[in-house]
Amino acid sequence: MANSTVRGALSVHGGNPQFLIEKVIRARIYDSLYWKEHCFALTAESIIDKALECKAIGGVHDRQTPTAFMCLTLKLLQLQPEKEILIEYLLAEEFKYLRALAAFYIRLTFRSMDIYELLEPLMKDFRKLRVHHVGGYSLTYFDEFIDDLLTKERVCDIILPRLTQRSVLEETEGLPPRKSLLVSYSLWSKPREKMAEL
């Protein structure tokens, strides 16, 4: 049971949701001490406590050891929490690594339309995130992490499922055009221009 998907789980992108993490990394997660000690009996509720203990995002680090973040991602893939629960994770602004975990899971499993609608608002979050990788740690920002999820093919050492281009969804599915944050900044610049004219 510890390494199997929850009974009654839905197929994701045509297969077992755990298979979204490549076989080699998945096997290393199953063999890792963190998985055996901390992920055994987690539920959609108790996984929150583990996510709050997370200190970094990332896939694998030295000696191809999976990070806690990646172990918790696999556990979420096993549990398949309901959409409402994941949205609650995203709304927990004070817990940035829980939010990052939910965003990563959503990018792996949701439809393209839902991904844009749920993840793009998170680009207003400019907090720093630590990234654990081979060779140590580095820093990124939450909005950069979200941008990577929306534009890159591989994030946290995982190949992401294909994402339909935004322009296509705007034409076919009625996705509203994205509102750039730069618009709000330009509104601030207009009064200054008028003051300069005076």
mmCIF file of the C-alpha atoms, coordinates in Angstrom:
data_MODEL
# 
_entry.id   MODEL 
# 
loop_
_atom_site.group_PDB 
_atom_site.id 
_atom_site.type_symbol 
_atom_site.label_atom_id 
_atom_site.label_alt_id 
_atom_site.label_comp_id 
_atom_site.label_asym_id 
_atom_site.label_entity_id 
_atom_site.label_seq_id 
_atom_site.pdbx_PDB_ins_code 
_atom_site.Cartn_x 
_atom_site.Cartn_y 
_atom_site.Cartn_z 
_atom_site.occupancy 
_atom_site.B_iso_or_equiv 
_atom_site.pdbx_formal_charge 
_atom_site.auth_seq_id 
_atom_site.auth_comp_id 
_atom_site.auth_asym_id 
_atom_site.auth_atom_id 
_atom_site.pdbx_PDB_model_num 
ATOM 1   C CA . MET A 1 1   ? 0.000   0.000  0.000   1.00 0.00 ? 1   MET A CA 1 
ATOM 2   C CA . ALA A 1 2   ? 2.857   2.398  0.825   1.00 0.00 ? 2   ALA A CA 1 
ATOM 3   C CA . ASN A 1 3   ? 3.970   2.484  -2.823  1.00 0.00 ? 3   ASN A CA 1 
ATOM 4   C CA . SER A 1 4   ? 0.590   2.068  -4.517  1.00 0.00 ? 4   SER A CA 1 
ATOM 5   C CA . THR A 1 5   ? -1.909  4.650  -5.705  1.00 0.00 ? 5   THR A CA 1 
ATOM 6   C CA . VAL A 1 6   ? -5.041  5.082  -3.596  1.00 0.00 ? 6   VAL A CA 1 
ATOM 7   C CA . ARG A 1 7   ? -7.865  2.685  -4.478  1.00 0.00 ? 7   ARG A CA 1 
ATOM 8   C CA . GLY A 1 8   ? -10.315 4.156  -6.957  1.00 0.00 ? 8   GLY A CA 1 
ATOM 9   C CA . ALA A 1 9   ? -7.827  6.742  -8.231  1.00 0.00 ? 9   ALA A CA 1 
ATOM 10  C CA . LEU A 1 10  ? -8.547  8.314  -11.593 1.00 0.00 ? 10  LEU A CA 1 
ATOM 11  C CA . SER A 1 11  ? -6.239  7.947  -14.565 1.00 0.00 ? 11  SER A CA 1 
ATOM 12  C CA . VAL A 1 12  ? -4.153  11.071 -15.195 1.00 0.00 ? 12  VAL A CA 1 
ATOM 13  C CA . HIS A 1 13  ? -3.037  11.840 -18.764 1.00 0.00 ? 13  HIS A CA 1 
ATOM 14  C CA . GLY A 1 14  ? -3.943  8.276  -19.689 1.00 0.00 ? 14  GLY A CA 1 
ATOM 15  C CA . GLY A 1 15  ? -2.090  6.406  -16.961 1.00 0.00 ? 15  GLY A CA 1 
ATOM 16  C CA . ASN A 1 16  ? -1.302  5.840  -13.305 1.00 0.00 ? 16  ASN A CA 1 
ATOM 17  C CA . PRO A 1 17  ? -0.614  9.291  -11.774 1.00 0.00 ? 17  PRO A CA 1 
ATOM 18  C CA . GLN A 1 18  ? 2.601   8.027  -10.153 1.00 0.00 ? 18  GLN A CA 1 
ATOM 19  C CA . PHE A 1 19  ? 4.033   7.402  -13.613 1.00 0.00 ? 19  PHE A CA 1 
ATOM 20  C CA . LEU A 1 20  ? 4.265   11.178 -14.121 1.00 0.00 ? 20  LEU A CA 1 
ATOM 21  C CA . ILE A 1 21  ? 7.497   10.870 -12.140 1.00 0.00 ? 21  ILE A CA 1 
ATOM 22  C CA . GLU A 1 22  ? 10.068  8.955  -14.152 1.00 0.00 ? 22  GLU A CA 1 
ATOM 23  C CA . LYS A 1 23  ? 10.763  5.365  -13.150 1.00 0.00 ? 23  LYS A CA 1 
ATOM 24  C CA . VAL A 1 24  ? 14.362  5.954  -12.011 1.00 0.00 ? 24  VAL A CA 1 
ATOM 25  C CA . ILE A 1 25  ? 13.434  8.856  -9.726  1.00 0.00 ? 25  ILE A CA 1 
ATOM 26  C CA . ARG A 1 26  ? 10.342  7.005  -8.501  1.00 0.00 ? 26  ARG A CA 1 
ATOM 27  C CA . ALA A 1 27  ? 12.455  3.983  -7.527  1.00 0.00 ? 27  ALA A CA 1 
ATOM 28  C CA . ARG A 1 28  ? 14.906  6.225  -5.670  1.00 0.00 ? 28  ARG A CA 1 
ATOM 29  C CA . ILE A 1 29  ? 12.014  7.833  -3.792  1.00 0.00 ? 29  ILE A CA 1 
ATOM 30  C CA . TYR A 1 30  ? 10.689  4.422  -2.705  1.00 0.00 ? 30  TYR A CA 1 
ATOM 31  C CA . ASP A 1 31  ? 14.163  3.529  -1.430  1.00 0.00 ? 31  ASP A CA 1 
ATOM 32  C CA . SER A 1 32  ? 14.783  6.838  0.327   1.00 0.00 ? 32  SER A CA 1 
ATOM 33  C CA . LEU A 1 33  ? 14.842  7.175  4.087   1.00 0.00 ? 33  LEU A CA 1 
ATOM 34  C CA . TYR A 1 34  ? 12.550  10.213 3.987   1.00 0.00 ? 34  TYR A CA 1 
ATOM 35  C CA . TRP A 1 35  ? 9.870   8.262  2.100   1.00 0.00 ? 35  TRP A CA 1 
ATOM 36  C CA . LYS A 1 36  ? 10.019  5.316  4.495   1.00 0.00 ? 36  LYS A CA 1 
ATOM 37  C CA . GLU A 1 37  ? 10.048  7.421  7.656   1.00 0.00 ? 37  GLU A CA 1 
ATOM 38  C CA . HIS A 1 38  ? 7.793   10.361 6.810   1.00 0.00 ? 38  HIS A CA 1 
ATOM 39  C CA . CYS A 1 39  ? 5.485   9.451  3.913   1.00 0.00 ? 39  CYS A CA 1 
ATOM 40  C CA . PHE A 1 40  ? 4.146   6.050  4.927   1.00 0.00 ? 40  PHE A CA 1 
ATOM 41  C CA . ALA A 1 41  ? 0.672   6.877  6.281   1.00 0.00 ? 41  ALA A CA 1 
ATOM 42  C CA . LEU A 1 42  ? 0.188   10.460 5.124   1.00 0.00 ? 42  LEU A CA 1 
ATOM 43  C CA . THR A 1 43  ? -3.250  11.739 4.169   1.00 0.00 ? 43  THR A CA 1 
ATOM 44  C CA . ALA A 1 44  ? -4.343  14.866 2.285   1.00 0.00 ? 44  ALA A CA 1 
ATOM 45  C CA . GLU A 1 45  ? -4.583  16.551 5.694   1.00 0.00 ? 45  GLU A CA 1 
ATOM 46  C CA . SER A 1 46  ? -1.432  15.287 7.410   1.00 0.00 ? 46  SER A CA 1 
ATOM 47  C CA . ILE A 1 47  ? 0.735   15.983 4.351   1.00 0.00 ? 47  ILE A CA 1 
ATOM 48  C CA . ILE A 1 48  ? 0.283   19.688 5.149   1.00 0.00 ? 48  ILE A CA 1 
ATOM 49  C CA . ASP A 1 49  ? 2.490   19.346 8.250   1.00 0.00 ? 49  ASP A CA 1 
ATOM 50  C CA . LYS A 1 50  ? 5.258   17.745 6.193   1.00 0.00 ? 50  LYS A CA 1 
ATOM 51  C CA . ALA A 1 51  ? 4.985   20.447 3.531   1.00 0.00 ? 51  ALA A CA 1 
ATOM 52  C CA . LEU A 1 52  ? 5.339   23.109 6.232   1.00 0.00 ? 52  LEU A CA 1 
ATOM 53  C CA . GLU A 1 53  ? 8.625   21.482 7.283   1.00 0.00 ? 53  GLU A CA 1 
ATOM 54  C CA . CYS A 1 54  ? 9.958   21.714 3.705   1.00 0.00 ? 54  CYS A CA 1 
ATOM 55  C CA . LYS A 1 55  ? 12.916  24.055 3.355   1.00 0.00 ? 55  LYS A CA 1 
ATOM 56  C CA . ALA A 1 56  ? 13.381  23.905 -0.433  1.00 0.00 ? 56  ALA A CA 1 
ATOM 57  C CA . ILE A 1 57  ? 11.901  22.811 -3.738  1.00 0.00 ? 57  ILE A CA 1 
ATOM 58  C CA . GLY A 1 58  ? 13.776  20.535 -6.105  1.00 0.00 ? 58  GLY A CA 1 
ATOM 59  C CA . GLY A 1 59  ? 14.001  17.086 -7.671  1.00 0.00 ? 59  GLY A CA 1 
ATOM 60  C CA . VAL A 1 60  ? 17.164  15.221 -6.747  1.00 0.00 ? 60  VAL A CA 1 
ATOM 61  C CA . HIS A 1 61  ? 20.361  16.376 -5.096  1.00 0.00 ? 61  HIS A CA 1 
ATOM 62  C CA . ASP A 1 62  ? 23.751  14.779 -4.424  1.00 0.00 ? 62  ASP A CA 1 
ATOM 63  C CA . ARG A 1 63  ? 24.024  11.055 -5.269  1.00 0.00 ? 63  ARG A CA 1 
ATOM 64  C CA . GLN A 1 64  ? 20.643  11.374 -6.981  1.00 0.00 ? 64  GLN A CA 1 
ATOM 65  C CA . THR A 1 65  ? 18.873  11.445 -3.617  1.00 0.00 ? 65  THR A CA 1 
ATOM 66  C CA . PRO A 1 66  ? 15.281  12.699 -3.966  1.00 0.00 ? 66  PRO A CA 1 
ATOM 67  C CA . THR A 1 67  ? 14.356  15.851 -2.058  1.00 0.00 ? 67  THR A CA 1 
ATOM 68  C CA . ALA A 1 68  ? 11.568  15.938 0.519   1.00 0.00 ? 68  ALA A CA 1 
ATOM 69  C CA . PHE A 1 69  ? 9.658   18.123 -1.962  1.00 0.00 ? 69  PHE A CA 1 
ATOM 70  C CA . MET A 1 70  ? 9.789   15.385 -4.610  1.00 0.00 ? 70  MET A CA 1 
ATOM 71  C CA . CYS A 1 71  ? 8.802   12.684 -2.108  1.00 0.00 ? 71  CYS A CA 1 
ATOM 72  C CA . LEU A 1 72  ? 5.758   14.726 -1.092  1.00 0.00 ? 72  LEU A CA 1 
ATOM 73  C CA . THR A 1 73  ? 4.880   15.288 -4.751  1.00 0.00 ? 73  THR A CA 1 
ATOM 74  C CA . LEU A 1 74  ? 4.816   11.521 -5.308  1.00 0.00 ? 74  LEU A CA 1 
ATOM 75  C CA . LYS A 1 75  ? 2.691   11.096 -2.185  1.00 0.00 ? 75  LYS A CA 1 
ATOM 76  C CA . LEU A 1 76  ? 0.190   13.639 -3.539  1.00 0.00 ? 76  LEU A CA 1 
ATOM 77  C CA . LEU A 1 77  ? 0.096   11.694 -6.814  1.00 0.00 ? 77  LEU A CA 1 
ATOM 78  C CA . GLN A 1 78  ? -0.763  8.596  -4.799  1.00 0.00 ? 78  GLN A CA 1 
ATOM 79  C CA . LEU A 1 79  ? -3.443  10.330 -2.723  1.00 0.00 ? 79  LEU A CA 1 
ATOM 80  C CA . GLN A 1 80  ? -5.092  12.335 -5.521  1.00 0.00 ? 80  GLN A CA 1 
ATOM 81  C CA . PRO A 1 81  ? -6.645  14.999 -3.262  1.00 0.00 ? 81  PRO A CA 1 
ATOM 82  C CA . GLU A 1 82  ? -9.784  16.756 -4.476  1.00 0.00 ? 82  GLU A CA 1 
ATOM 83  C CA . LYS A 1 83  ? -9.511  20.015 -6.404  1.00 0.00 ? 83  LYS A CA 1 
ATOM 84  C CA . GLU A 1 84  ? -11.040 21.983 -3.504  1.00 0.00 ? 84  GLU A CA 1 
ATOM 85  C CA . ILE A 1 85  ? -8.312  20.749 -1.145  1.00 0.00 ? 85  ILE A CA 1 
ATOM 86  C CA . LEU A 1 86  ? -5.568  21.768 -3.582  1.00 0.00 ? 86  LEU A CA 1 
ATOM 87  C CA . ILE A 1 87  ? -7.088  25.228 -3.943  1.00 0.00 ? 87  ILE A CA 1 
ATOM 88  C CA . GLU A 1 88  ? -6.986  25.540 -0.145  1.00 0.00 ? 88  GLU A CA 1 
ATOM 89  C CA . TYR A 1 89  ? -3.284  24.673 -0.298  1.00 0.00 ? 89  TYR A CA 1 
ATOM 90  C CA . LEU A 1 90  ? -2.791  27.459 -2.849  1.00 0.00 ? 90  LEU A CA 1 
ATOM 91  C CA . LEU A 1 91  ? -4.697  29.965 -0.726  1.00 0.00 ? 91  LEU A CA 1 
ATOM 92  C CA . ALA A 1 92  ? -2.419  29.360 2.272   1.00 0.00 ? 92  ALA A CA 1 
ATOM 93  C CA . GLU A 1 93  ? -0.212  32.322 1.359   1.00 0.00 ? 93  GLU A CA 1 
ATOM 94  C CA . GLU A 1 94  ? 1.853   32.227 4.549   1.00 0.00 ? 94  GLU A CA 1 
ATOM 95  C CA . PHE A 1 95  ? 3.154   28.716 3.712   1.00 0.00 ? 95  PHE A CA 1 
ATOM 96  C CA . LYS A 1 96  ? 5.112   29.178 0.508   1.00 0.00 ? 96  LYS A CA 1 
ATOM 97  C CA . TYR A 1 97  ? 6.437   25.617 0.186   1.00 0.00 ? 97  TYR A CA 1 
ATOM 98  C CA . LEU A 1 98  ? 2.977   24.121 0.640   1.00 0.00 ? 98  LEU A CA 1 
ATOM 99  C CA . ARG A 1 99  ? 1.808   26.527 -2.057  1.00 0.00 ? 99  ARG A CA 1 
ATOM 100 C CA . ALA A 1 100 ? 4.710   25.534 -4.327  1.00 0.00 ? 100 ALA A CA 1 
ATOM 101 C CA . LEU A 1 101 ? 3.938   21.832 -3.788  1.00 0.00 ? 101 LEU A CA 1 
ATOM 102 C CA . ALA A 1 102 ? 0.283   22.339 -4.737  1.00 0.00 ? 102 ALA A CA 1 
ATOM 103 C CA . ALA A 1 103 ? 1.267   24.378 -7.817  1.00 0.00 ? 103 ALA A CA 1 
ATOM 104 C CA . PHE A 1 104 ? 3.672   21.660 -8.967  1.00 0.00 ? 104 PHE A CA 1 
ATOM 105 C CA . TYR A 1 105 ? 1.039   18.950 -8.486  1.00 0.00 ? 105 TYR A CA 1 
ATOM 106 C CA . ILE A 1 106 ? -1.565  20.996 -10.371 1.00 0.00 ? 106 ILE A CA 1 
ATOM 107 C CA . ARG A 1 107 ? 0.867   21.479 -13.270 1.00 0.00 ? 107 ARG A CA 1 
ATOM 108 C CA . LEU A 1 108 ? 1.469   17.729 -13.414 1.00 0.00 ? 108 LEU A CA 1 
ATOM 109 C CA . THR A 1 109 ? -2.143  16.573 -13.263 1.00 0.00 ? 109 THR A CA 1 
ATOM 110 C CA . PHE A 1 110 ? -4.679  19.250 -14.287 1.00 0.00 ? 110 PHE A CA 1 
ATOM 111 C CA . ARG A 1 111 ? -6.063  20.235 -17.695 1.00 0.00 ? 111 ARG A CA 1 
ATOM 112 C CA . SER A 1 112 ? -4.298  23.111 -19.473 1.00 0.00 ? 112 SER A CA 1 
ATOM 113 C CA . MET A 1 113 ? -7.244  25.487 -18.969 1.00 0.00 ? 113 MET A CA 1 
ATOM 114 C CA . ASP A 1 114 ? -7.289  24.892 -15.196 1.00 0.00 ? 114 ASP A CA 1 
ATOM 115 C CA . ILE A 1 115 ? -3.513  25.225 -14.977 1.00 0.00 ? 115 ILE A CA 1 
ATOM 116 C CA . TYR A 1 116 ? -3.544  28.736 -16.450 1.00 0.00 ? 116 TYR A CA 1 
ATOM 117 C CA . GLU A 1 117 ? -6.519  29.824 -14.348 1.00 0.00 ? 117 GLU A CA 1 
ATOM 118 C CA . LEU A 1 118 ? -5.057  28.531 -11.064 1.00 0.00 ? 118 LEU A CA 1 
ATOM 119 C CA . LEU A 1 119 ? -1.343  29.215 -11.485 1.00 0.00 ? 119 LEU A CA 1 
ATOM 120 C CA . GLU A 1 120 ? -1.159  32.582 -13.266 1.00 0.00 ? 120 GLU A CA 1 
ATOM 121 C CA . PRO A 1 121 ? -2.540  34.529 -10.253 1.00 0.00 ? 121 PRO A CA 1 
ATOM 122 C CA . LEU A 1 122 ? 0.396   33.150 -8.224  1.00 0.00 ? 122 LEU A CA 1 
ATOM 123 C CA . MET A 1 123 ? 2.802   35.217 -10.325 1.00 0.00 ? 123 MET A CA 1 
ATOM 124 C CA . LYS A 1 124 ? 2.036   38.098 -7.952  1.00 0.00 ? 124 LYS A CA 1 
ATOM 125 C CA . ASP A 1 125 ? 4.027   36.226 -5.283  1.00 0.00 ? 125 ASP A CA 1 
ATOM 126 C CA . PHE A 1 126 ? 7.622   37.492 -5.312  1.00 0.00 ? 126 PHE A CA 1 
ATOM 127 C CA . ARG A 1 127 ? 8.983   35.640 -2.282  1.00 0.00 ? 127 ARG A CA 1 
ATOM 128 C CA . LYS A 1 128 ? 12.269  33.763 -2.423  1.00 0.00 ? 128 LYS A CA 1 
ATOM 129 C CA . LEU A 1 129 ? 12.389  29.975 -2.696  1.00 0.00 ? 129 LEU A CA 1 
ATOM 130 C CA . ARG A 1 130 ? 15.386  27.777 -2.022  1.00 0.00 ? 130 ARG A CA 1 
ATOM 131 C CA . VAL A 1 131 ? 16.151  25.170 -4.686  1.00 0.00 ? 131 VAL A CA 1 
ATOM 132 C CA . HIS A 1 132 ? 17.934  21.978 -3.597  1.00 0.00 ? 132 HIS A CA 1 
ATOM 133 C CA . HIS A 1 133 ? 19.861  20.402 -6.467  1.00 0.00 ? 133 HIS A CA 1 
ATOM 134 C CA . VAL A 1 134 ? 23.051  18.529 -7.259  1.00 0.00 ? 134 VAL A CA 1 
ATOM 135 C CA . GLY A 1 135 ? 25.849  20.631 -5.818  1.00 0.00 ? 135 GLY A CA 1 
ATOM 136 C CA . GLY A 1 136 ? 23.876  22.362 -3.074  1.00 0.00 ? 136 GLY A CA 1 
ATOM 137 C CA . TYR A 1 137 ? 21.306  25.138 -2.921  1.00 0.00 ? 137 TYR A CA 1 
ATOM 138 C CA . SER A 1 138 ? 20.398  28.185 -4.958  1.00 0.00 ? 138 SER A CA 1 
ATOM 139 C CA . LEU A 1 139 ? 17.666  30.829 -4.804  1.00 0.00 ? 139 LEU A CA 1 
ATOM 140 C CA . THR A 1 140 ? 14.753  31.512 -7.093  1.00 0.00 ? 140 THR A CA 1 
ATOM 141 C CA . TYR A 1 141 ? 11.524  33.464 -6.699  1.00 0.00 ? 141 TYR A CA 1 
ATOM 142 C CA . PHE A 1 142 ? 8.003   32.148 -6.496  1.00 0.00 ? 142 PHE A CA 1 
ATOM 143 C CA . ASP A 1 143 ? 6.886   33.978 -9.637  1.00 0.00 ? 143 ASP A CA 1 
ATOM 144 C CA . GLU A 1 144 ? 9.881   32.544 -11.541 1.00 0.00 ? 144 GLU A CA 1 
ATOM 145 C CA . PHE A 1 145 ? 8.966   29.057 -10.357 1.00 0.00 ? 145 PHE A CA 1 
ATOM 146 C CA . ILE A 1 146 ? 5.400   29.523 -11.646 1.00 0.00 ? 146 ILE A CA 1 
ATOM 147 C CA . ASP A 1 147 ? 6.708   30.922 -14.942 1.00 0.00 ? 147 ASP A CA 1 
ATOM 148 C CA . ASP A 1 148 ? 8.938   27.847 -15.294 1.00 0.00 ? 148 ASP A CA 1 
ATOM 149 C CA . LEU A 1 149 ? 5.921   25.591 -14.716 1.00 0.00 ? 149 LEU A CA 1 
ATOM 150 C CA . LEU A 1 150 ? 4.046   27.393 -17.488 1.00 0.00 ? 150 LEU A CA 1 
ATOM 151 C CA . THR A 1 151 ? 6.865   27.673 -20.030 1.00 0.00 ? 151 THR A CA 1 
ATOM 152 C CA . LYS A 1 152 ? 9.507   24.970 -19.491 1.00 0.00 ? 152 LYS A CA 1 
ATOM 153 C CA . GLU A 1 153 ? 9.474   21.290 -20.390 1.00 0.00 ? 153 GLU A CA 1 
ATOM 154 C CA . ARG A 1 154 ? 11.381  20.130 -17.305 1.00 0.00 ? 154 ARG A CA 1 
ATOM 155 C CA . VAL A 1 155 ? 11.087  21.481 -13.745 1.00 0.00 ? 155 VAL A CA 1 
ATOM 156 C CA . CYS A 1 156 ? 12.556  19.922 -10.576 1.00 0.00 ? 156 CYS A CA 1 
ATOM 157 C CA . ASP A 1 157 ? 14.129  17.187 -12.751 1.00 0.00 ? 157 ASP A CA 1 
ATOM 158 C CA . ILE A 1 158 ? 10.688  16.048 -13.948 1.00 0.00 ? 158 ILE A CA 1 
ATOM 159 C CA . ILE A 1 159 ? 9.470   16.189 -17.557 1.00 0.00 ? 159 ILE A CA 1 
ATOM 160 C CA . LEU A 1 160 ? 6.165   18.057 -17.425 1.00 0.00 ? 160 LEU A CA 1 
ATOM 161 C CA . PRO A 1 161 ? 3.094   16.912 -19.382 1.00 0.00 ? 161 PRO A CA 1 
ATOM 162 C CA . ARG A 1 162 ? 2.411   18.861 -22.578 1.00 0.00 ? 162 ARG A CA 1 
ATOM 163 C CA . LEU A 1 163 ? 0.641   22.175 -21.965 1.00 0.00 ? 163 LEU A CA 1 
ATOM 164 C CA . THR A 1 164 ? -1.633  23.656 -24.633 1.00 0.00 ? 164 THR A CA 1 
ATOM 165 C CA . GLN A 1 165 ? -0.484  27.127 -25.681 1.00 0.00 ? 165 GLN A CA 1 
ATOM 166 C CA . ARG A 1 166 ? -2.352  29.962 -24.027 1.00 0.00 ? 166 ARG A CA 1 
ATOM 167 C CA . SER A 1 167 ? -3.250  31.616 -27.338 1.00 0.00 ? 167 SER A CA 1 
ATOM 168 C CA . VAL A 1 168 ? -4.936  28.407 -28.515 1.00 0.00 ? 168 VAL A CA 1 
ATOM 169 C CA . LEU A 1 169 ? -7.042  28.208 -25.341 1.00 0.00 ? 169 LEU A CA 1 
ATOM 170 C CA . GLU A 1 170 ? -8.029  31.867 -25.729 1.00 0.00 ? 170 GLU A CA 1 
ATOM 171 C CA . GLU A 1 171 ? -9.360  31.127 -29.215 1.00 0.00 ? 171 GLU A CA 1 
ATOM 172 C CA . THR A 1 172 ? -10.962 27.726 -28.616 1.00 0.00 ? 172 THR A CA 1 
ATOM 173 C CA . GLU A 1 173 ? -11.886 27.523 -24.921 1.00 0.00 ? 173 GLU A CA 1 
ATOM 174 C CA . GLY A 1 174 ? -12.597 31.164 -24.142 1.00 0.00 ? 174 GLY A CA 1 
ATOM 175 C CA . LEU A 1 175 ? -9.722  31.624 -21.698 1.00 0.00 ? 175 LEU A CA 1 
ATOM 176 C CA . PRO A 1 176 ? -9.612  35.355 -20.856 1.00 0.00 ? 176 PRO A CA 1 
ATOM 177 C CA . PRO A 1 177 ? -6.479  37.210 -22.035 1.00 0.00 ? 177 PRO A CA 1 
ATOM 178 C CA . ARG A 1 178 ? -3.833  37.420 -19.364 1.00 0.00 ? 178 ARG A CA 1 
ATOM 179 C CA . LYS A 1 179 ? -3.642  40.719 -17.512 1.00 0.00 ? 179 LYS A CA 1 
ATOM 180 C CA . SER A 1 180 ? -0.057  41.803 -17.153 1.00 0.00 ? 180 SER A CA 1 
ATOM 181 C CA . LEU A 1 181 ? 1.108   43.128 -13.797 1.00 0.00 ? 181 LEU A CA 1 
ATOM 182 C CA . LEU A 1 182 ? 2.934   45.852 -15.745 1.00 0.00 ? 182 LEU A CA 1 
ATOM 183 C CA . VAL A 1 183 ? -0.424  47.528 -16.435 1.00 0.00 ? 183 VAL A CA 1 
ATOM 184 C CA . SER A 1 184 ? -0.875  48.308 -12.761 1.00 0.00 ? 184 SER A CA 1 
ATOM 185 C CA . TYR A 1 185 ? 2.655   49.719 -12.589 1.00 0.00 ? 185 TYR A CA 1 
ATOM 186 C CA . SER A 1 186 ? 2.024   51.958 -15.616 1.00 0.00 ? 186 SER A CA 1 
ATOM 187 C CA . LEU A 1 187 ? -1.012  53.412 -13.861 1.00 0.00 ? 187 LEU A CA 1 
ATOM 188 C CA . TRP A 1 188 ? 1.308   54.643 -11.130 1.00 0.00 ? 188 TRP A CA 1 
ATOM 189 C CA . SER A 1 189 ? 3.589   56.294 -13.677 1.00 0.00 ? 189 SER A CA 1 
ATOM 190 C CA . LYS A 1 190 ? 0.828   58.428 -15.260 1.00 0.00 ? 190 LYS A CA 1 
ATOM 191 C CA . PRO A 1 191 ? 0.339   60.825 -12.325 1.00 0.00 ? 191 PRO A CA 1 
ATOM 192 C CA . ARG A 1 192 ? 4.101   61.386 -12.240 1.00 0.00 ? 192 ARG A CA 1 
ATOM 193 C CA . GLU A 1 193 ? 4.072   62.313 -15.938 1.00 0.00 ? 193 GLU A CA 1 
ATOM 194 C CA . LYS A 1 194 ? 1.329   64.828 -15.320 1.00 0.00 ? 194 LYS A CA 1 
ATOM 195 C CA . MET A 1 195 ? 3.242   66.307 -12.410 1.00 0.00 ? 195 MET A CA 1 
ATOM 196 C CA . ALA A 1 196 ? 6.275   66.675 -14.659 1.00 0.00 ? 196 ALA A CA 1 
ATOM 197 C CA . GLU A 1 197 ? 4.184   68.615 -17.192 1.00 0.00 ? 197 GLU A CA 1 
ATOM 198 C CA . LEU A 1 198 ? 3.140   71.065 -14.487 1.00 0.00 ? 198 LEU A CA 1 
# 
